Amino acid sequence: MNILFLGFGVVPYFRDLLNRLQNEPSLEIYQISPAGTNTHLGKGVHQDFDGIDYHWSTLEEKEIPAKRMLGLYDLEVRPKYATFLGLESFLAEKKIDCIVVQLVYQAAFAFDEKLNDAVRRMGISVIFHSIPFETPTKEEAIDAVPKNIELQLSSLGPIGAPIKWLQLHRLYGNCVRRRTLLKPVEWHTRIVNHPDLHVVYHEDGVRIYESFGVPTEKIQVVRNSTNTDEVISQCETAKKNAPPQDNNPYRMIHVGRLVGWKRVDLILTAMTDLISQFPALELIVVGDGPEKANLEEQSMSLGLSKHVKFLGAIHKADQLAPHLNASSLYILAGIGGLSINDAMCAGLPVVCSRCDGTEKFLVREGENGYFFKEGDAVSLKEKLSMAFQDTTKLKQMGRESRRIIDEEINLEIVAQNYIRAIQTVQAH
């Protein structure tokens, strides 16, 4: 079977997943990424084009503008969407059997009639791929639209008075504008009900898509994973070749881009009240980004310079492994996900809050980590204090992290989940 992964960036974890799928005798893997800069990847997201074992190519992306009658916002009949020039020709040339579509390009399959005709004519199965993250249920999306809408009349000059007297501003607001604001819910319902199957990273995705009318049997949880085999191998090699010189049981590590939503600032704030309790407390920060200077300044102003080290970005597993080995706990105070998998490969317990939804499966309260209240430095401090008060238990929790990786979520398990999803759509 020829399988196309459409619109994904060449980020290391996904490249390694596609490499693993390429090794499956029954599969031939293709990937299309946007030509030029991939504007849909977060700023600073690392891509690695070395070691690609499957068929990777690029196509020029094209944005199709929204369709509006008379050019009016309230008369929009189709949303804008992104697609690729030459996609239909690629599908025919490569004889694609199944497409796995990244979130940004899914609307094209619901609204582009030419693309739809080509996909149906060639008998291609369609799978939509998403986390999903920060996506409301249908009920939540509808409830977020105001129920009583009044148009502002200040810009209408003298005709505003009679319109107000006749209550036309309220009539228009509730009968026309509210319907316009509800259209994205209607369009999203159409989009998510289009594919043959959804693959999602966690169980919340099932609940969300069910609320839009997607049958449960059309949603499969595939989870997400880094190249766990490589991370584990590099950590074990590092232990043999360069065992940690000091085994500080109070050393934490954070890995990720230094951007606001990672909330490294919250970790620093929580640390200030913990130093007196744990004088040896350390934080290793691996990553780079626009917040680095601010975080370094915050660290100095809080008197944490001796307790916090900023190492910059490290993308290679063999270079990251010694730092994971030398730490006792992994901490993620904001949004993220895959860095937790890497830390658990190294046998580290985890302290985190709401990340991207995948943490709910990876981290088990009191077993291999702790959850703190989102955005709450006091709650974070309490969980860190709880963790470091019993370093023997902390090591036991780290062993549980490694067991979860070995037995429940790793590259091979995730690859098998994708294979099962592909087989499901091809069987129909």
N, C-alpha and C positions, 0 to 999 in steps of 0.2 A: 504494500500500500504506500502511496505517495502522500505524505502529510505536510501541509504548509502551516507554519506558525507565522501569522501575519501581524506586522506592526511592532514587534517586540524589539527592545534594545539588546545589544550584545553585552549584557552584564554577566560577570563570571558565573554566578550561580545558575543562570538560565542557559548559558552556553554549555555548561557542564551537564545539565539535564538533557539538552538536545543531543549532545555527544553520546550520552548513555542510550537514548532512544535510537540513535543512528546505529548502535551496535546490535539492535534487535533485528534478527534475520528477516522478519516480515515487513520491516518499515524502512522507508527512504525519507529522510527528513530534509525539508526545505525551510528557509527562513527569509522573510522580506522585512527589511528595516527601511525607514525613510532615508532618502538620499540627503546628504549634507548633515547639518546639525539636527539631532533628534530633540526637538523642542518639547516633547512630551515627557522626557526624562527630567527628573529634578536636577537643578543646577549642581554641578559637581559630582553627579553620579558617575562612578567609574565604569567604563566599558573596556573590555579586553578582547582584541581581535586575533590574538595568538591562540593556536591550538584548536581551531574550529575544524571538526571532522565531518560536518554535514554540509549541505549546499546553502551558502549564504549569499544573498544579493540585495541590492537596493532598488527601489523605484521612487520616482518623484511623487511626493504627496501633493494632493490638491484639495483645497477646501471649497465645498459647494455652499454658496450662500443660502440663507433662509429664503423661502418663497413667500412673498406677501402680496396680497391683492391691493392694488393702488399704492403699493409701497408703505402701507400702514402697519404699525406694530400690532394693533388689535385685530388685524386681518391676516395674520401669519397662518399659513396653511401647511407649512412643512419647515422643520428646523434646519439649521445648517449642519453639515456633517463633513467629515474628512474621509478621503478615499485615496487610492493610488492610480496614477495614470498607467495604462497598459496592464492592469491586473487581469482582465479577462483573457488577454493573449497569453499571459504567463500561465494561467490555470490550464489553458488548452495545450500549450506547448509541453508542459511538464506532466500533463495527465494527472492532475491532483485529484485524490479521492476524498480528502477530508481537510477542512481548514479550521485551525484554532485561532480565534480572532481576539486580539488585544482590545481592551475596553474602549479606547479612543475611536476605533474604526467600526464598532458594532452597529452604529446608526446607519451606516452606508448599506448594510445588508437588509435593513428594514425599509429604506426609503429610495434606494437607487434601483429603479426598475430594470435598467439594462444589466446591471450586475446580477440581480436576482434571476433574470431570465437565463443568463449564462450559467449560473450555479445550478439551476434546475435542469437545464438542458444537458449538462455534463454529469448530472447525478452526484454532485459533490455534497457530502455531509458537512454541516456547520456546527462548530462548538464555540460558544462564547466563554472567554476566560476572564475571571475577575477575582479580587480578594473576597468580597467587596469590603470597602472601608468607608466609614462615615456616610453610608447610604441609608436613607430612611426607608421604612416600610411604606406601602402605598397609603395607609391610613395616616401615618405621620406626615407624609408629603402633602396630603390634602388638608390636614389640620393646620399646617404651616401657612396656608393661604388665608389672608384676612377674609372674614365673612361679610363685613360691612365696609364698603369702599366708597369714599367720596372723592371725586376729582377736584383738584385745586382750581379755583376760578380766578385767582389774582391776575393771571396773564390774559384774561379775556376782555379786560376793559369794561366798557359800559354794558356789554351784552351779558356780563356775568350776573348782574342783578336779576333779570327775568329768568335766567336759567336756574338760579338758586330758588326763586319764588316758585317755579314750576317743579322743583325737586329733580330736574333732569340730570344734574350732576350725580345724584345718588342712583337714579335709574340706570344711567350709563355705566357707572362704576360697578354696580352689582350684577347687571345683565350682560355687559360686554367685557369690561376690564377684568372682572373676577374670572370669567371664562377663559380669557387670555392667559391669566396667571396659572390656571389649572391645566393648560395645554401641555406643559412639560411632563406632567404626571401621565396624561393620556399618551403622549409620544413614548415615554419611557416604558409604559405598559406594552405598547406595540413592539418596541425594540426587544425587550426581554422575553417576549413570547415568540420571537421569530426563530431562534436556532433549534436544532435537533437536541442539543444538550448544553447545559451549563457546567463548567468545572470551577469550583470555588476552593478557597484555602481553609475555610472553617465552617462550623455548623451554623453560625449566624447567617451565612449566605443562603442557606436553605430556607430559613425562616423569612428572610427579606424577599427572595424571589417568589416564594409561595404566596406572599401577600399581594403580589401583582398578578396572580393567577397561573403561575408556572406550575405544572404538575410535579409532585415530589420526585417521581421517577425520572424526570428530566434534569435533575440537579445531582451532581456527584461531588463529594468532598475529596480533593486530591492532595491537599496540604501543600507545604512548601519547604524546601530544604536547600541548604548549601551543599557543596561537595564534601559530605561528612567523611568519606573515606580519606580524602586528601588531608583534611584538617586533623583527623585522628592520627594519621600516619606522621604528619609533620610534628605534632605535639609529642608523640612517642620518640621520634628521632631526636628532637631537641632535648628531651630528658636524658637520652643516652649520651649525646655529644656535648651538651652544655647544661648540666643540671643547675638549677637556681643556686646562686651563691648564698642568698639569704632567704629564709622561708618566713617572711613576715605574715603571720596569720591575719593581719588587719589591713591587708592591701586589696583594694578594689580596682577594677578596671572597667572602662567604658570605651566602646569602639563605635565610631560613626561620624558622619559629616557634622561639622560644628555649625549647626543652624538652629534657629530659635526653637523649633518644635521638638528638638531632642532634649531640651530642658537640662542641659549640663549645669546651668546657673542654679537650678533647684538643688542639685547634688552639693554644690559648693555651699549654699546657704545652710543645708542640713548638717554639713560637716562642722560648721563653726561651733555648734553646741555639743559635738561628740568628741572633740579633741581632749577635753579635760577627762572624759571617761575612758578614752582609748588613745593615749598619747602617741602610739605608734601608727595611728590611722593614716593610710596613704590612698591616693587616687591617681591612677594612671589613665590619661586621656589620649586615646589613639584616634586621630582624625584631623582634618583641616576644613576650613570653611570661613564664611563671612563673620562668624561670631568669635573666632579665635582670639582676636585682640581684646574684645570686651571681656571674655572669660579670663584671660590672663590678668587683666586689670582688676577684675572682681576678686580673683584669687589673692592678689597682692593686697588689696584694700581690706580683705577679711583676715589677713595675717596667715594665709594658708600656703605661702610660697614653698615652705619646707615640706609640705604634705601633699602637694599636687605637682605632677609632672605632665607636661604637654609634649608628646612625642611626634606629632604630625601624622600625616596619612601613611598607613601601611596596608598595601593591597595584597601582598604575597603571603600565602599561608605559612611558608617556612620562616618568614621574618616576623610574623605575628605570634607564632607558636611559643617562643620563649617568654613573651610577655604574658600570655595566657597562663603558662605553666607557673610563672612566678607570682600569680595572683590567687586570692582565696575566694573572691566573690565577684560576680558580674553585676553591674548596675546599669539600668536603663530607665531614666526618669521621664522620658517623653515618648514620642511616636517612633516606632521601628519594628524590627521583627527578626530578621535573619541573623543579626549579631548574637541573638540569644542562642540560636542553633550552634553557632561556632563556639560560644562559651561552654555550652553543655557538652560539646565534643571533648573539650579539655577537662571535663569533670568539675565544672564550677556551678555552685548554686546561684540563683538569680533573684535579684530584687527589682521589681518593675511595677508599673501601674497599667493604664490602658495603652496598648502599643498599636497594633494593627488588626487585632482579633486573633492572630495565631498564638499569642501568648497564653490564651485560655487553655489550649491543649498542651503546650510545652511546660508551663509552670504549674505546679500543684502546691497549694498553700501548705506550708509546714513540712512538705515532703522533699521538695528540691528547690524551694524558694519562698518568697513572701511577696504579696501584693500590698502596695500602699495606696492611699486615696489620691486620685489624680490631681496634680498641681499643688499638693499640700506638703510643705516642707516639714511640718511637725510630724505628720504621719510617716513620711520617709525616714525621718530621724528615729522614730520609734521602732520601725522595722529593722533599720541598720543596727540599732542598739540590741535588739532581740537577737539578731544574727550573730553579732560579734561577742555576745555574752557567753556563748557556748561554742567555742571553736571546734570541739570534738564533733558536735552535732553538725556543724557547718561542713566538715569533711564528709560525713555520712550523706548529707544532702547533695554534695557534689557527686558522690558515687551514684546516687539515684538519678541525677541529671544524665550521667553517662549511660546508665541502663536504659533510660527513655530513648536516647538516641540509638543505641544498639538494637533495641527491640521494637520501637514504636514509630519512630520518624527519622528517616535517613534518605539519602539519595536513591537507593534501590527501591525502597517502599514507595516513594513519590513517583518514580519512573513506572513502577507497576500500576499505580493508580491511573496514570495517564494512558497507559496501554489498555487498561480495562475500559476507560472512557471511550477511546478510539474504537475498540472492538464493539462497544455497545451501539454506537451510531452506525457502524458499518454492517451490523447484523440486521438492521431494519431497512 
